[in-house]
Amino acid sequence: MIHYYSTAAYIRLSREDGDKAESDSITNQKEMLRIYMENHEELILKDFYVEM
């Protein structure tokens, strides 16, 4: 039996990205987290939290 967990992903802006509306860092982190979640079916992504 698989136990499922509601999960939120925390993403932080890289200082290297400057003042872009959505940085390359944020976009890359979201993609990496999506891939991770796809490979862990017990984790249910509910939301992203982004610190800029």
PyMOL Python script that loads the backbone (N, CA, C, O; Angstrom):
from pymol import cmd

cmd.read_pdbstr("""\
ATOM      1  N   MET A   1       0.840  -1.181   0.000  1.00  0.00           N
ATOM      2  CA  MET A   1       0.000   0.000   0.000  1.00  0.00           C
ATOM      3  C   MET A   1       0.889   1.250   0.000  1.00  0.00           C
ATOM      4  O   MET A   1       1.790   1.390   0.827  1.00  0.00           O
ATOM      5  N   ILE A   2       0.618   2.134  -0.930  1.00  0.00           N
ATOM      6  CA  ILE A   2       1.388   3.383  -1.029  1.00  0.00           C
ATOM      7  C   ILE A   2       0.705   4.468  -0.199  1.00  0.00           C
ATOM      8  O   ILE A   2      -0.510   4.651  -0.274  1.00  0.00           O
ATOM      9  N   HIS A   3       1.494   5.173   0.580  1.00  0.00           N
ATOM     10  CA  HIS A   3       0.995   6.341   1.316  1.00  0.00           C
ATOM     11  C   HIS A   3       1.308   7.573   0.480  1.00  0.00           C
ATOM     12  O   HIS A   3       2.431   7.746   0.008  1.00  0.00           O
ATOM     13  N   TYR A   4       0.315   8.421   0.303  1.00  0.00           N
ATOM     14  CA  TYR A   4       0.480   9.636  -0.486  1.00  0.00           C
ATOM     15  C   TYR A   4       0.656  10.839   0.430  1.00  0.00           C
ATOM     16  O   TYR A   4       0.065  10.916   1.506  1.00  0.00           O
ATOM     17  N   TYR A   5       1.486  11.776  -0.026  1.00  0.00           N
ATOM     18  CA  TYR A   5       1.795  12.957   0.774  1.00  0.00           C
ATOM     19  C   TYR A   5       1.584  14.216  -0.061  1.00  0.00           C
ATOM     20  O   TYR A   5       2.159  14.349  -1.142  1.00  0.00           O
ATOM     21  N   SER A   6       0.772  15.128   0.428  1.00  0.00           N
ATOM     22  CA  SER A   6       0.633  16.438  -0.204  1.00  0.00           C
ATOM     23  C   SER A   6       1.950  17.175  -0.009  1.00  0.00           C
ATOM     24  O   SER A   6       2.480  17.236   1.100  1.00  0.00           O
ATOM     25  N   THR A   7       2.467  17.729  -1.087  1.00  0.00           N
ATOM     26  CA  THR A   7       3.800  18.306  -1.059  1.00  0.00           C
ATOM     27  C   THR A   7       3.807  19.686  -1.709  1.00  0.00           C
ATOM     28  O   THR A   7       3.133  19.916  -2.713  1.00  0.00           O
ATOM     29  N   ALA A   8       4.570  20.589  -1.130  1.00  0.00           N
ATOM     30  CA  ALA A   8       4.808  21.899  -1.727  1.00  0.00           C
ATOM     31  C   ALA A   8       6.289  21.987  -2.068  1.00  0.00           C
ATOM     32  O   ALA A   8       7.130  21.417  -1.372  1.00  0.00           O
ATOM     33  N   ALA A   9       6.601  22.699  -3.135  1.00  0.00           N
ATOM     34  CA  ALA A   9       7.986  22.858  -3.566  1.00  0.00           C
ATOM     35  C   ALA A   9       8.425  24.296  -3.305  1.00  0.00           C
ATOM     36  O   ALA A   9       7.724  25.244  -3.662  1.00  0.00           O
ATOM     37  N   TYR A  10       9.582  24.448  -2.684  1.00  0.00           N
ATOM     38  CA  TYR A  10      10.139  25.772  -2.374  1.00  0.00           C
ATOM     39  C   TYR A  10      11.259  26.066  -3.362  1.00  0.00           C
ATOM     40  O   TYR A  10      12.177  25.264  -3.537  1.00  0.00           O
ATOM     41  N   ILE A  11      11.172  27.219  -4.000  1.00  0.00           N
ATOM     42  CA  ILE A  11      12.146  27.621  -5.006  1.00  0.00           C
ATOM     43  C   ILE A  11      12.675  29.000  -4.621  1.00  0.00           C
ATOM     44  O   ILE A  11      11.926  29.870  -4.176  1.00  0.00           O
ATOM     45  N   ARG A  12      13.972  29.176  -4.802  1.00  0.00           N
ATOM     46  CA  ARG A  12      14.597  30.444  -4.413  1.00  0.00           C
ATOM     47  C   ARG A  12      15.322  31.050  -5.598  1.00  0.00           C
ATOM     48  O   ARG A  12      16.014  30.344  -6.333  1.00  0.00           O
ATOM     49  N   LEU A  13      15.170  32.351  -5.790  1.00  0.00           N
ATOM     50  CA  LEU A  13      15.809  33.081  -6.876  1.00  0.00           C
ATOM     51  C   LEU A  13      17.321  33.127  -6.675  1.00  0.00           C
ATOM     52  O   LEU A  13      17.814  33.398  -5.580  1.00  0.00           O
ATOM     53  N   SER A  14      18.031  32.859  -7.744  1.00  0.00           N
ATOM     54  CA  SER A  14      19.482  32.977  -7.715  1.00  0.00           C
ATOM     55  C   SER A  14      19.870  34.440  -7.882  1.00  0.00           C
ATOM     56  O   SER A  14      19.280  35.140  -8.705  1.00  0.00           O
ATOM     57  N   ARG A  15      20.820  34.902  -7.142  1.00  0.00           N
ATOM     58  CA  ARG A  15      21.298  36.293  -7.260  1.00  0.00           C
ATOM     59  C   ARG A  15      21.895  36.553  -8.641  1.00  0.00           C
ATOM     60  O   ARG A  15      21.941  37.696  -9.095  1.00  0.00           O
ATOM     61  N   GLU A  16      22.349  35.502  -9.301  1.00  0.00           N
ATOM     62  CA  GLU A  16      22.967  35.643 -10.619  1.00  0.00           C
ATOM     63  C   GLU A  16      21.962  36.047 -11.687  1.00  0.00           C
ATOM     64  O   GLU A  16      22.358  36.523 -12.750  1.00  0.00           O
ATOM     65  N   ASP A  17      20.665  35.866 -11.429  1.00  0.00           N
ATOM     66  CA  ASP A  17      19.646  36.152 -12.432  1.00  0.00           C
ATOM     67  C   ASP A  17      19.192  37.605 -12.432  1.00  0.00           C
ATOM     68  O   ASP A  17      18.428  38.001 -13.313  1.00  0.00           O
ATOM     69  N   GLY A  18      19.627  38.393 -11.493  1.00  0.00           N
ATOM     70  CA  GLY A  18      19.287  39.813 -11.475  1.00  0.00           C
ATOM     71  C   GLY A  18      17.811  40.068 -11.281  1.00  0.00           C
ATOM     72  O   GLY A  18      17.181  39.476 -10.405  1.00  0.00           O
ATOM     73  N   ASP A  19      17.254  40.955 -12.103  1.00  0.00           N
ATOM     74  CA  ASP A  19      15.872  41.419 -11.924  1.00  0.00           C
ATOM     75  C   ASP A  19      14.885  40.835 -12.917  1.00  0.00           C
ATOM     76  O   ASP A  19      13.831  41.435 -13.129  1.00  0.00           O
ATOM     77  N   LYS A  20      15.162  39.710 -13.532  1.00  0.00           N
ATOM     78  CA  LYS A  20      14.226  39.107 -14.479  1.00  0.00           C
ATOM     79  C   LYS A  20      12.919  38.776 -13.770  1.00  0.00           C
ATOM     80  O   LYS A  20      12.925  38.432 -12.589  1.00  0.00           O
ATOM     81  N   ALA A  21      11.800  38.877 -14.479  1.00  0.00           N
ATOM     82  CA  ALA A  21      10.487  38.565 -13.892  1.00  0.00           C
ATOM     83  C   ALA A  21      10.460  37.124 -13.388  1.00  0.00           C
ATOM     84  O   ALA A  21      10.142  36.888 -12.223  1.00  0.00           O
ATOM     85  N   GLU A  22      10.784  36.167 -14.238  1.00  0.00           N
ATOM     86  CA  GLU A  22      10.975  34.786 -13.780  1.00  0.00           C
ATOM     87  C   GLU A  22      12.316  34.349 -14.321  1.00  0.00           C
ATOM     88  O   GLU A  22      12.499  34.211 -15.530  1.00  0.00           O
ATOM     89  N   SER A  23      13.226  34.137 -13.439  1.00  0.00           N
ATOM     90  CA  SER A  23      14.600  33.875 -13.823  1.00  0.00           C
ATOM     91  C   SER A  23      14.775  32.493 -14.428  1.00  0.00           C
ATOM     92  O   SER A  23      13.915  31.621 -14.308  1.00  0.00           O
ATOM     93  N   ASP A  24      15.916  32.323 -15.082  1.00  0.00           N
ATOM     94  CA  ASP A  24      16.270  31.001 -15.594  1.00  0.00           C
ATOM     95  C   ASP A  24      16.399  30.022 -14.441  1.00  0.00           C
ATOM     96  O   ASP A  24      16.037  28.852 -14.567  1.00  0.00           O
ATOM     97  N   SER A  25      16.912  30.497 -13.324  1.00  0.00           N
ATOM     98  CA  SER A  25      17.069  29.673 -12.136  1.00  0.00           C
ATOM     99  C   SER A  25      15.720  29.134 -11.660  1.00  0.00           C
ATOM    100  O   SER A  25      15.598  27.946 -11.360  1.00  0.00           O
ATOM    101  N   ILE A  26      14.717  29.993 -11.592  1.00  0.00           N
ATOM    102  CA  ILE A  26      13.373  29.587 -11.148  1.00  0.00           C
ATOM    103  C   ILE A  26      12.799  28.560 -12.123  1.00  0.00           C
ATOM    104  O   ILE A  26      12.277  27.526 -11.704  1.00  0.00           O
ATOM    105  N   THR A  27      12.894  28.842 -13.403  1.00  0.00           N
ATOM    106  CA  THR A  27      12.374  27.937 -14.424  1.00  0.00           C
ATOM    107  C   THR A  27      13.052  26.574 -14.333  1.00  0.00           C
ATOM    108  O   THR A  27      12.384  25.542 -14.389  1.00  0.00           O
ATOM    109  N   ASN A  28      14.368  26.567 -14.194  1.00  0.00           N
ATOM    110  CA  ASN A  28      15.111  25.305 -14.099  1.00  0.00           C
ATOM    111  C   ASN A  28      14.745  24.535 -12.830  1.00  0.00           C
ATOM    112  O   ASN A  28      14.590  23.314 -12.865  1.00  0.00           O
ATOM    113  N   GLN A  29      14.609  25.243 -11.718  1.00  0.00           N
ATOM    114  CA  GLN A  29      14.256  24.571 -10.466  1.00  0.00           C
ATOM    115  C   GLN A  29      12.863  23.947 -10.555  1.00  0.00           C
ATOM    116  O   GLN A  29      12.653  22.828 -10.087  1.00  0.00           O
ATOM    117  N   LYS A  30      11.913  24.668 -11.156  1.00  0.00           N
ATOM    118  CA  LYS A  30      10.562  24.118 -11.320  1.00  0.00           C
ATOM    119  C   LYS A  30      10.598  22.836 -12.141  1.00  0.00           C
ATOM    120  O   LYS A  30       9.947  21.851 -11.793  1.00  0.00           O
ATOM    121  N   GLU A  31      11.358  22.851 -13.226  1.00  0.00           N
ATOM    122  CA  GLU A  31      11.439  21.671 -14.092  1.00  0.00           C
ATOM    123  C   GLU A  31      12.079  20.493 -13.353  1.00  0.00           C
ATOM    124  O   GLU A  31      11.593  19.366 -13.450  1.00  0.00           O
ATOM    125  N   MET A  32      13.151  20.742 -12.625  1.00  0.00           N
ATOM    126  CA  MET A  32      13.807  19.668 -11.870  1.00  0.00           C
ATOM    127  C   MET A  32      12.860  19.080 -10.825  1.00  0.00           C
ATOM    128  O   MET A  32      12.817  17.865 -10.634  1.00  0.00           O
ATOM    129  N   LEU A  33      12.103  19.945 -10.154  1.00  0.00           N
ATOM    130  CA  LEU A  33      11.161  19.468  -9.139  1.00  0.00           C
ATOM    131  C   LEU A  33      10.009  18.694  -9.765  1.00  0.00           C
ATOM    132  O   LEU A  33       9.555  17.700  -9.198  1.00  0.00           O
ATOM    133  N   ARG A  34       9.531  19.131 -10.917  1.00  0.00           N
ATOM    134  CA  ARG A  34       8.472  18.382 -11.605  1.00  0.00           C
ATOM    135  C   ARG A  34       8.942  16.974 -11.969  1.00  0.00           C
ATOM    136  O   ARG A  34       8.216  15.999 -11.776  1.00  0.00           O
ATOM    137  N   ILE A  35      10.150  16.881 -12.490  1.00  0.00           N
ATOM    138  CA  ILE A  35      10.712  15.580 -12.857  1.00  0.00           C
ATOM    139  C   ILE A  35      10.856  14.702 -11.617  1.00  0.00           C
ATOM    140  O   ILE A  35      10.520  13.518 -11.647  1.00  0.00           O
ATOM    141  N   TYR A  36      11.354  15.281 -10.535  1.00  0.00           N
ATOM    142  CA  TYR A  36      11.500  14.524  -9.288  1.00  0.00           C
ATOM    143  C   TYR A  36      10.151  13.987  -8.822  1.00  0.00           C
ATOM    144  O   TYR A  36      10.032  12.823  -8.438  1.00  0.00           O
ATOM    145  N   MET A  37       9.135  14.851  -8.859  1.00  0.00           N
ATOM    146  CA  MET A  37       7.797  14.452  -8.398  1.00  0.00           C
ATOM    147  C   MET A  37       7.211  13.361  -9.284  1.00  0.00           C
ATOM    148  O   MET A  37       6.538  12.458  -8.788  1.00  0.00           O
ATOM    149  N   GLU A  38       7.459  13.432 -10.588  1.00  0.00           N
ATOM    150  CA  GLU A  38       6.972  12.399 -11.506  1.00  0.00           C
ATOM    151  C   GLU A  38       7.565  11.035 -11.168  1.00  0.00           C
ATOM    152  O   GLU A  38       6.927  10.004 -11.381  1.00  0.00           O
ATOM    153  N   ASN A  39       8.779  11.034 -10.643  1.00  0.00           N
ATOM    154  CA  ASN A  39       9.461   9.786 -10.308  1.00  0.00           C
ATOM    155  C   ASN A  39       9.175   9.297  -8.888  1.00  0.00           C
ATOM    156  O   ASN A  39       9.679   8.252  -8.476  1.00  0.00           O
ATOM    157  N   HIS A  40       8.373  10.046  -8.146  1.00  0.00           N
ATOM    158  CA  HIS A  40       8.007   9.680  -6.781  1.00  0.00           C
ATOM    159  C   HIS A  40       6.490   9.801  -6.650  1.00  0.00           C
ATOM    160  O   HIS A  40       5.972  10.808  -6.169  1.00  0.00           O
ATOM    161  N   GLU A  41       5.795   8.763  -7.085  1.00  0.00           N
ATOM    162  CA  GLU A  41       4.338   8.815  -7.174  1.00  0.00           C
ATOM    163  C   GLU A  41       3.646   9.036  -5.840  1.00  0.00           C
ATOM    164  O   GLU A  41       2.472   9.406  -5.814  1.00  0.00           O
ATOM    165  N   GLU A  42       4.337   8.820  -4.742  1.00  0.00           N
ATOM    166  CA  GLU A  42       3.731   9.026  -3.429  1.00  0.00           C
ATOM    167  C   GLU A  42       3.633  10.519  -3.072  1.00  0.00           C
ATOM    168  O   GLU A  42       2.920  10.889  -2.140  1.00  0.00           O
ATOM    169  N   LEU A  43       4.348  11.369  -3.813  1.00  0.00           N
ATOM    170  CA  LEU A  43       4.324  12.807  -3.559  1.00  0.00           C
ATOM    171  C   LEU A  43       3.350  13.493  -4.510  1.00  0.00           C
ATOM    172  O   LEU A  43       3.465  13.362  -5.729  1.00  0.00           O
ATOM    173  N   ILE A  44       2.408  14.211  -3.956  1.00  0.00           N
ATOM    174  CA  ILE A  44       1.416  14.926  -4.742  1.00  0.00           C
ATOM    175  C   ILE A  44       1.719  16.424  -4.639  1.00  0.00           C
ATOM    176  O   ILE A  44       1.556  17.020  -3.574  1.00  0.00           O
ATOM    177  N   LEU A  45       2.154  17.023  -5.734  1.00  0.00           N
ATOM    178  CA  LEU A  45       2.521  18.438  -5.735  1.00  0.00           C
ATOM    179  C   LEU A  45       1.276  19.298  -5.664  1.00  0.00           C
ATOM    180  O   LEU A  45       0.422  19.247  -6.549  1.00  0.00           O
ATOM    181  N   LYS A  46       1.179  20.084  -4.611  1.00  0.00           N
ATOM    182  CA  LYS A  46       0.046  20.981  -4.420  1.00  0.00           C
ATOM    183  C   LYS A  46       0.347  22.404  -4.855  1.00  0.00           C
ATOM    184  O   LYS A  46      -0.536  23.100  -5.357  1.00  0.00           O
ATOM    185  N   ASP A  47       1.606  22.851  -4.665  1.00  0.00           N
ATOM    186  CA  ASP A  47       1.919  24.233  -5.004  1.00  0.00           C
ATOM    187  C   ASP A  47       3.429  24.454  -5.008  1.00  0.00           C
ATOM    188  O   ASP A  47       4.192  23.699  -4.405  1.00  0.00           O
ATOM    189  N   PHE A  48       3.831  25.507  -5.705  1.00  0.00           N
ATOM    190  CA  PHE A  48       5.199  25.998  -5.667  1.00  0.00           C
ATOM    191  C   PHE A  48       5.221  27.261  -4.817  1.00  0.00           C
ATOM    192  O   PHE A  48       4.315  28.088  -4.913  1.00  0.00           O
ATOM    193  N   TYR A  49       6.231  27.415  -4.001  1.00  0.00           N
ATOM    194  CA  TYR A  49       6.464  28.653  -3.267  1.00  0.00           C
ATOM    195  C   TYR A  49       7.775  29.219  -3.781  1.00  0.00           C
ATOM    196  O   TYR A  49       8.808  28.551  -3.737  1.00  0.00           O
ATOM    197  N   VAL A  50       7.730  30.461  -4.271  1.00  0.00           N
ATOM    198  CA  VAL A  50       8.896  31.061  -4.890  1.00  0.00           C
ATOM    199  C   VAL A  50       9.325  32.284  -4.087  1.00  0.00           C
ATOM    200  O   VAL A  50       8.533  33.196  -3.847  1.00  0.00           O
ATOM    201  N   GLU A  51      10.591  32.286  -3.676  1.00  0.00           N
ATOM    202  CA  GLU A  51      11.164  33.436  -2.968  1.00  0.00           C
ATOM    203  C   GLU A  51      12.024  34.208  -3.951  1.00  0.00           C
ATOM    204  O   GLU A  51      12.949  33.664  -4.553  1.00  0.00           O
ATOM    205  N   MET A  52      11.705  35.478  -4.103  1.00  0.00           N
ATOM    206  CA  MET A  52      12.474  36.316  -5.037  1.00  0.00           C
ATOM    207  C   MET A  52      13.134  37.447  -4.307  1.00  0.00           C
ATOM    208  O   MET A  52      13.825  38.260  -4.922  1.00  0.00           O
TER     209      MET A  52
END
""", "prot")
cmd.dss("prot")
cmd.show_as("cartoon", "prot")
cmd.util.cbc("prot")
cmd.orient("prot")
